[in-house]
Amino acid sequence: MKKLTLLLLTLTVITACDVEPLDPAYTQGGGNQGGGTGSESADLTMSVYELDTQINVVFFGIPLETITNSDLNIANDKIISGTNALSAEGSPFETENIIITRNSSGQIINDKSVNPSGVTTNETIITYTNGVVSNITYEYYGDDEDDYNYNFTYDGNIITRTEVGSTISTQFTVDNSDRVIKKESFDGDFSIQTETIAYDTAGNITSSTTTGETQSNTTYQFDDETNPLKVIYEDNYILTFLKDDYSDEIGGQIAQFLSTNNWNGATFDGTAFNFDLEYNSAGRIESRVIAYDFGPELSFEFNERFSYVN
């Protein structure tokens, strides 16, 4: 069930929130608590980002619900700590602390979750070679099935990810503006899934098209206001995607976290969804509700709240 939840929750990027860029060639140019509070000025310095998710899915005829509440503390446009609370199938919430460790160069080398008893439940270990990421290892101590060990190589504008013990590899292609324009996964030499990304001149994703094991076509809409999440996530633009499953689509992550303006709607295979955004008097986004209803077997909702300081 955990694996299914992770595959559905493609928009949620909680861990590895501000790891340094993978390669110089790909470099992108704690305060008030509670959502929707802070300065009404044009300043866009965030202090807290809250992201609550609710997923309802029917799995082999059984209705299941998963709720996650995440609070991330931000200083100097970087996530420094946070908490993550999870409730699955009606169980009580289990809250864990997010602990981030950096090396002397400021690069994150460990990102782990610790439960109230002080026990580490999962952690991500990042290894650098000559200042660039060469390996990412994830350990979920409750279930070895969810562990992974990724190695990375670089060739021009292509990053290749290989997984230890697997025949599947994934290539990420970036353009001259250091943006991912294609994600393609292979089983051996055979291409099994490709996602192609397009952007507009403002820096917003306009569409993502997936072929292979998954077939989808998504277009994205935005407002005219500055997306405050972009400055927090852009210094690790590519790494945002490197920890995902090969079958995960990345278009939604780009729209939510890395586009210039605030994502306010999408059309999935011809079905349009408009999101509910609220702003303060300076035009800064204070909250957003991203809701999808694909029928009785699948729906999910993301509630975001943004807090700022001067």
N, C-alpha and C positions, 0 to 999 in steps of 0.2 A: 504493500500500500504506500510506503514511503516513496518508492521509486515512481509510482504512478503520480503521486502528488507533485514530485519534482518536475516531471515531464509536463504537467498541466500548468505549473506555476512559472511560465517562461518569462513573465514580466518582473518577477521579484528578484532583485539583486541585493542581497544583504551582506554576504561575506565578500572578502577581497575588494572592498569598496574603494580603496585608493592606493593600490599597489602602483609602483612606478611604471612608466612605459617599458615595453619589452625591449625596444631597440631605439637608439637615438634617431634612426631614420624614420621612426614612426611617432616621434614626439609631437604631441598636440600643444600648438601654442598654449564650549558648553555655556549656553546662555539661557534665554527664557524657556520655560517648560510649557508644554501644551500647544495644541495646534491653533494656527490662525491668529497668533498674538505677535507683538513686537512693533517695531517702528512703522509708521505710516509714510516714511520718506521714500525716496527712490532708491535708497541703498538696498542691495540684494544679498547682504551677508546673512546666511542662514545659521541658526543655532541648534534647531532640532527639526528632524524630519521623521514623521510618523507614518507608517504604512501598515494598514490592516487589510487582510485578505480573507475572503470566505469562498470556498470551493464546494459545490454540491455536484456529485456525480453518481450515476447508477452503474455499479460494477458487478457484472454477472447477476443482474436483477436485484442487487442489494443497494439501497440508497446510503451514501456516505457523505459526511460533511467534515471539512477541515477548516479551522480558523487559525490564522496566525496574526499576532499583533507585534510589530517591531517598532522600537524607538531608537533612533540613531542620534548621537550627540556630535555636533560639528564645531570645529574651531579652525580658523584660518583656511576655510574652504576645504577642510578635510575631515572625514569621519574619524573620531578618536575613540569612541566606545559606544556601547549600546546594550539593549536587551531584546530578547526574542522570546515570545510566549506562544506556545502551540497547544491547541486543543483538537484532537481527532476523534470523530465518531462519538461526540458528546462527553468525552472525558474531561476532567478538570484541567485547567491551563497549567502547563509546565513552563516556568520562566527561567531562562538562562542568560548569563552575562556574556557579551562579546568582548574578548580580550585580544588586542592587537599588539604585536611586537615588531619593532623595526631594527634594521642594522644601522651602523654608523653613518651610512649614506642616506638614511631616511626611508629606505625601501622596506616594505613589509616582508618579513620572513616567516611569520607565524600568525595565524588567525584562528582562534579557537573559541568554542562555546563551553561554559562551565556552569553546572547546575547548582542549586542552592546548597548542596552538600559539599561543594568544592571539587566535584569530580568532573573531569573533562569528558564531554560526550562526543565531540567531534573536533577535528582540527585540520587546517590546511597548511602545509609546509611548502614554502616557495624557495627554490634554489636558483642562484644567479651564477653565471659564468661570464667573467669579464664585463660585469655590470648589466647583463641582460638575462632574462628568465630562461633557464634551460630545463627546469623540471618543476612540476606541481604534483604533490602527493596529497590525497585526501584520505583521512581515516575516520570512519564512522564506527565508533567502538561498540555500538549495539548490534551491528549487522555487517559482517565483512563483505556481503554481496554489493554494498554500496560504495566500497572503497575503489579508488583508482590511482594510477600512477602514470602521468603524462610526461613525455619528453618532447622538446621543441627544437626545430631546426629552421634556418632562415636562408632564403634564396631570392634575392631581389625584393620584389613586393609580395612574395608568398611566404607565409608561415605554415609549416607543416607540423601537425600534432600527431604523435603516435602513442598508443596506449600499451603499456607492458602487459603481455599475456593476451593480446587481442590482435585480430587480423584487420581491424578497422582503423583507418587513419582519416584525418580531416585537414583540409587546406583552407586557410583564410587568405583571401586576396585583398590588398588595399590599393586605393588610388593615389594620385599625387597629393591629395589633401589628407592622407593618412586615415581615410575612412574605409571600413570594410565594405566591399562591393560584391563579394561572393564568398559563400561558405559551401564547400563541396566535400562530401564524405565518401570514402572508398572502402570496399571490402576486398582486400588484396589490390588488384589493378582495376576492379570493376566499380564504376561510379554508382552509388546507391541513393544518394540524395544531394540535391543542389538547391541553394537559396541565392537568388540574385537580388541585389539592393540598388535602388536608384534614389538620387537626391535632387533637391532644387538648389538654386543659387544662394538661398538664405542659409543653407546648411541643414534643412529639415529632410528627413526621409520622406519620399513620395510614394514608394511602392516596394513590396517584397513579393517575389514569386518563387514558389517552391515546387520542384519536380522530383520524381523518383518515388521512394516509399510513401512520402506525403505529397499530396497535390493541393496547393492553395495559392490564392492570389489576393493580396491585401493592399489597399491604398490608405493613406494617412492624411489627416487634416490637423491644422494648428491655428492658434490665435496669433495675435501680433505682439504679445508681451514676451519678455525675456524668461526663459526657462531657468530657474535658479539651480536645478539639479545638474545642469551641464558643466558648470565650473567645478563641481565636486567630483564628477566622474570622468571628466575628459582627460585627466592626466594618466589614466590607465585605460584609454579607450578600447584597445584591442583586448586587454586582459579581462575586460568585462565578459567576454564571450568564451575565453579559452577553457573555462572550467565546466562548460555545459556538456550535456549529452550530445552525441553526434546528430541525433534526430531532432534536437530542439531548434525551433526557429528563432532568429535573433532580431527580426524586424521590430517587434514590440518593445524590446529593450532599448533599441536605438531611439524609437519614438519617445519613450517615456523619460529616459535618462540623458540622452546625448544629443537631442535636437536643439536648435537655437531657440525655438519658441515652444509654448506649452501645447502639448498634445490634447486635442479636444474632440476627436472623432476618428472612426475608422470604418472601412467597408471590407468585410470578409466574404469573399466569393459571392459578391452581389448583395449581401445583407449589411445594411448600414447601422452603425451605433453612434450616438452622440453622447458625450460625457458631460457631467455637471461640474462646472468650475465656478469658484467664488474668488473675488479679488478684494483687496483693501483699497483705500482711496487713492493710493499711488499707482494702482494698476498691477500690483504684485499678487501673484497667485497665493491664496491662503488655504484652499482646500480643493480636492478633486475627487470625484467618484467615477471610476471606470467600471462599468457594468456590462456584462455580456450574458445573454440568455439564448442558448442554442436549443431550447426545448426542455422537456422533463428529465432528460438524461444528463444534461451538462449546463451549468451556469456558474459564473464566478464574478466576484465584485472586489474591487480594490478601492479602499478609502485612504486618501492621503491628506496630511495636514502639515503646513509649512510655518515655522516660526523663525523670526528674524531678530537681529540686533543692529544697532546703528554702527 
